[in-house]
């Protein structure tokens, strides 16, 4: 049985972040445009971060519209909940504004493969 209170160690956090860094770099080169259309919000960064036992893949957007509420904002698009050694619940952020659990008990390799195999789990750029 999974313990929902399972917390990754600092070593685990760094290892997992390092594991996904090549994917993050690949997404950056693929989705961040050199000359974006600045009339609309545009992507300026893709990165990963931890919050408690959740690992997120995030996009950062910039806005230059005169009526903007903020200059930059973050959108999390993938959430991996750490449930044990190399075990994660995989969720993605839906257009409805809700997290949707896709699968539980996945390994890092399985999570990475899911992201790569389905455009829904990739940056919207």
Secondary structure, 3 states (H helix, E strand, C coil): CCCCCCCCCHHHHHHHHHHHHHHHHHHHHHHCCCCCCCCCCEEEEEEEEEECCEEEEEEEEECCCCCCCCCEEEEEEEEEEEEECCEEEEEEECCCCCEEEEEEEECHHHHHHHHHHCHHHCCCC
